[in-house]
Amino acid sequence: MTDKRPAAVLDWRLKGMPADCEEIGADALADAGWHVLREDLMLPAAVLRESAMRHNSEWMRKFTQLSGARIAPHGKTTMSPDLFAMQMADGAWGLTAATIGHVRTYRKHGIGTILLANQLIGRQNIAYVVAELRRDPEFDFYCLVDSAASVDLLEAALAADPPGRPLQVLIELGFPGGRTGFRDNDAALAVARRIAASPLLSLRGVEAFEGVFQGTPAESRDPQVRALLDRVVGLADACSDEQLFTGRPIITAGGSSLFDMVAETFAAAAVERPYTVILRSGCYLVHDSHFYKQLVEGLIRRSPVAASLGDGLRGALEVWAYVHSRPEETRLVAGLGKRDIADDVAPPTVLGWARPGPDAEMLPIPADHRVVRLDDQHAYLDIPADSPLQPGDMVAFGVSHPCTTFDKWQALYLVDDGLRVTGAIRTFF
């Protein structure tokens, strides 16, 4: 996980830093000798297992290679330039962004190809993109449109402040009751024709986000996902037939749980036409211990390509905390809460525990140890009466939905499989 950028500097302001360390470079951590189980970090502390991330990155590289797709990972999951560099080194096409704030952060850290999976709206937002396009002829930027009104806004802004080249846009498709995107392909095709005729815009592809269906039962979810993806292909084919695209057309979708369906549907379309297929999963690199774990297990059962890769994705993100109290035989209180770990999708998962000491090791813990509530800085656990845990013990918690745990940490510590600290990554939320 090395690149040419300066190493991050960590100081006392960051959670987890040892009491006797005011400042240290991330590149010096491997030689510092810190170890989670020797209590060298102030807990709670968030850690990333390097071996799991390397495995996950290689898994996705093989999946995209076998399925004929490229990946533009959604950087909002981690907002970490260190992890962006890892993904780009493994062959990512570019990065996906949701906001212009994301785009700006990516640009400050050297990302040259960015897909804004959103509409480009607002004076400051458009002005920033225009300035970057003008400043850097190599900047490869894309955004979405889902209405004639959004085209009006873009054309007015670009006419007043021309970037010197057309703005690359993709038509976004949606569905009734869903999020953004054209509900009707005929209306989308009419706007595609308008974009193709505009000197200020360039039509580059068609996009959708199937992840809005991920929380629904498979029997109703899968037909809706397939229908949306078929619409993307249908519109792309219609635009191709009318020669509305500039350059090689892009068809893209792919959240973190249903990207196998995207790859299968779009790869089949790309056999007949020269489409570039782009997936946009963001969570695959760090994965999780519950929500995406279950969804990706389902993906592997569906997808022969994914199943052929052997071991699936591994959870890399853990938050370690102390047991603070056992006020009742079956109630335990740990020292982490909503400020440290997410519970927006499901409560944290108890992964293991350790009793600090020179020979401490991470031990398994039964599934009957469950987080039932989070306060700002406390976790309430239901535990069996014969649980070995006591105040002072250390507990590792896994997450559901890594995005909303990452944004609680300005720095996360890289560890090896023995929980020795090997480095750190910074985040820019």
N, C-alpha and C positions, 0 to 999 in steps of 0.2 A: 504493500500500500504506500509506495513512495512515488513522489513526483518532484518537479523542479520548483514548486512553490515554497516560500519560507515556512518553516515549521510554526505551528500555533504556539502561543505562549499562554500558560495557565498561571493564575495567581489566586490569592486568598479570597477573591470575590466569588469564586466558582464553588458550587456545592461539591462536597466530597474531598476537597483538598486537605491534606494532612495538617494538623495544628502547627507543626514546626516548619512548614514550607510556605514562604511568602510568594515565590514565583519560580517557575521552571518551564523550560521548553518541552513541548511534546516529544521532540526527538531525543530528549535526555531521559525519558521515563523508563526505557528498557534497561538502562544502567542504574536506575535509582533503587532497584530492589524492592519496590512496593508489592505487597501481596494482600489481596482482599481478606483472606482468612486469618492473617496476622494482625488485622485491625490497623493497617497502615493508611486507610482512607477513613475520613469522617463519614459515617453513615447517617442518612441514606445516601447511596451512590448508585448511579446507573452505569452498567458495564456492557460491553459488546464483545462477544466471543469471536475472535478473528477466524478461527477455523470454520465456524458456521457460515460466516459471511463469504469466505472464499468458496466454500461448497456451494452456497446459493448462487453466487455469481457465475460459477462454472455451470451449474445446472441450467440457469436461464440462457447462457450462451449456447449450450447444446440444444436446448428446446427451440430457440429461434432458428438455429442453423438447420435443424431437422424439419422444422415446419415452414421454412421459406420466408420467415418474417424478420424484421428488424425491431429493435426496441429503443424507445425514447423514454426512459424511466421518469416517472413523475417525481421531480425533486422535492416537492413539498413534504414528502414523507419524512425526510431527514434534514433537509436544508443544510447539509454538510458538504462543503467543498471537498473535503478529504474523501468522502464516499462518492461524490460526483466523479472525482478523478479515477477512482477504482472502476466505476461503471463505464466511463469513457474508454479507459484502457482495455476493457473487456469487449470493446466493439460497439458500444451504443451509438446509434445514429445521431442522437442529440439528446436534449432534455425537454421534458414537458413542464410547463408552468401553468399556474392557475391565476396569478395576478401579475401586474407589472412590477410589484415589489419583488416577486420571485425572479422575474426577468432581469431586473437590475442587479440582484445578488449574483445570479449566474454570470452575467456579463463581467462583473467585477472580479470574478474568479476564472475568467478565460473561456467560458462556454461560447462556441461560435454558432451552433445550430439549436434553435429554440422553437418549440411549438407551444404557443399560448392556447391552451384548450379552453378558450373562453372568448367572449366578444371583446374587442378593443374599444373601450368607451371612455370618454372624458378627456378634457383638454390636456391635463398634465400627463396622463397616460399615453395619449397619442403623440404628444410632443416629445416624450422621452424616446419612444420607438423611432420616430422620424429622425431625431438627432443621432441616434445610434446607427441607423441605416446610412445617414449622410456621412458620419464620421468613419465608418468601417465598411468598405465595399465588400468585404468577405462575410459580413454578418448575414446569416441565413435565418430569417424570421418568418413565422407563419402565425396567423390568428384565424378565428372562426367568425362567420356571419350566419345569422339565422332569421333575417328579415330584411325587407327592403329598407326599413328605417335604419338599420345598422349600416347598410351600404351608404345611405344618404349622409350619415354622420361622418363616415370615413372619407367619402369623396369631398365633402365640404372642408374637412380639416386638411386633407392632402392638397387640395387646390390652393388653400391659403398658405401652406408651408410645405412645398414639394420636397420629398426626400431624394429625388433624383432618379428613382427607379420605382416601378409599380410595387405596391404592397401585396405580398402573397397571402391569399385567403383560401380557406376551405369552407364548403357548405356544411353546416351542422344539421343533422336530423334528430328529431325527438318524437315524442308520442303523447297523446292526450293524457293529461294529469301528471305528466312527468316534469322534467326540468326544462332546460333551454332546447332549442332546435326546432326546425320546421316540422309541423305536424303532417304536412301534405307534400308529396314529391312533386306534384305539378307546380305548386307555388315555389318550391325550391328550384326547379328547373328554370322557371321564368327568371328568378334572380340570378341563377348561374349564367343565363344568356346575357343579362345586363352586365354582370361582372366581366364576362369575356369581351364585351364591347367597350369597356372602360379603359381609358389610357392611364388611369391612376391605380387600378387594381389588376391582379393576376390570379386567375382561378387555378388552384393547384391540387384540389382533391375534395374528398367527401369524408365526413367524420360523424361519429356518434359515441355515446357513452352508455354501454350496456350495464355498467355496475349499479345503476339505480335499481335493478331487479334483484340484486344479490341477496336481499333479505327475505325474498318470497319463496314459498315451497317450490321444489324443483319441477313438479308436475305442471305448475302454471308458469314458472319462471322461464324454463328452457324454450317453450314455443314462442314466448314474447321476445326473448333474446334473438332467436333465429330469425324472427320476422323483421326485427329492427336491422339486423346485419344484412339480410336479403334486400332491404330497402336501400341500404348504403350501396350495395353492389349494383342494384337496378339504376339508381341515380347516376352512379359513376359510369355505367355502360351508356346511358342516354347522353351524358355530357361528352363521352368519348365519340359516340356516333356523330354528334354535331360538331366535333373538333373544338370544344369550348376550353379545354385545358391548355395551359402553357407548360411545356416540359413533361416529364414522366409523372403521371397522376399518382397521388397518394390516397390510399384508403386506410383509415385508422380508427381504432377503438381499443378497448382492452384495459379494464381495471385490474385489480390484483387477484381476482377470484374466478373469472370466467374467460380468461384470455385464450384458453384452448378452443372455445367455440369461435372466437374471433379469428384465430390463426387458421382453423380448419376452413371456415367459410371464405375468408378473404384469399387464402392460398389457392383454393379451387378457382376463384375468379381470376387470379393472376396467371393461371395456366393459359387462359384464353386471351388475356390482354396484358400489356406491360405495366401493371400496377406495382407500386412500392407499398408493401404491407407493413404497417407500423403498429406495434403494441405499446401500451403506456403504463404497464404495471409499475407501481412505486414501492410496494411493501415487500416484494420478493427478496430483496437483499438482506433484510433483517428478520422478516417473517414475524410470527408471534407464537404464543403458547396456547391459544384457544380459538379465537374467531376465524382468522385466516387459516390456521392449522386445519380446522374442520373443512373449510371451503376448498382448500387445495387438496386435501385427501379425496374429496369428491371429484375434483378436476382430474386427479390421477386415475381414478376409477373410470372416468369417461374417456380419457385420451390415451390411445395407444402410444403416441409419441412420448407423453409424460411418463407413462408406465415403463417405457423402455429405458428410462434414465436411472432406474434402480431407486436408491434412497431419495426420498422427496426433500422438500425444503426443511431447513432446521431453524428453530428459534435462536436468534443470536442475542436478543436484548433481555437483560435481567436487571432488576432493581433490588439491591441488598439493603436490609434494615435490621435493626436490633429488636428483640423482644423487650418491650418496656415493662410489661406488667402481665401477671396472670391472676387477676382479682377474683376469679371464680375457677372452679375445677375445669369447666368446659369453655371458658372464655379467655382469649388471649388478646393483648393489644400490642401491636407493632408500631415502630416509629417511622411510618411513611403514610402519606395521604394523598389527597387530590392535587396537592402542589408538586407531587413527585411521580405519580403514576396514574394512568388513565383508567376510568371506569365508565366511559361513555357508551361502550358496546357491551361489555361484560366485566365483572369484577376481576381483579388480578388473580392469577393462578399461583398457588404455592408450589414451588419447584423442588425445594430441598432446604436443608439447614446445616448448621455447623456450630460446634461449641468452641469458642476461641481458645487457642493454645498453640504451642510450638508444633504439634502434630495434627492440627485441625484439618479436616477434610470435609468436603460437601457430601452429606448423607441424604439418601432418598427419604421422602416423607409421604405418608399415605394420603389418598385422595379425601379422607374424612377430615382433613384440615382445610377449612374453607373461609375465604374472605367474604363477610356478609355485609360490611358497611365501611365506607371511607369518610372520615372528617378531613379537614384541611391537612393535618399532619399526623393523623392516627388511622390505623387499620384495625378493624374489629374482626377477629377470627373465631369461628366455632371450631372447637377441637375436642377429641375424645378425652375422657377422664384419664386414660393411661398415656397421654401424649408425653414425650420426654422433654418438651420445650419448657424453658424457664427463663426468667429475666436475664439478659446478658447474652443469650444465644443469638446467632445470626440466621436470618431467613432470606432466601432468594425468591423473588416474585417474578413471574412471567406476566406478559401483557396481552391484552386483546387490542387490536388496532394500534399499531406502533406510532402512527402519526401523532396522536394526542398524548403520547408519553415523551416523544422526542422534544416537543415544543416546551417542555418543562425543564429542559436541561441545556445550559449554554456549552457544557462540555460533557462528554461521555468517555469513560476509560476503556481502552482496548485491553483485553486479557487473553491469555492462552488458556488451554484446557485445564491447567492447574490453578487458574485464577491469579496468576502472576500478572502484574500490570506491565504491558509492553508499549503503551502509547496512549494517545487520546485524540479525539476528534472534536472540533468546535462546530457549533450550529449557529445559523443566522436567521432566526425567526423575527 
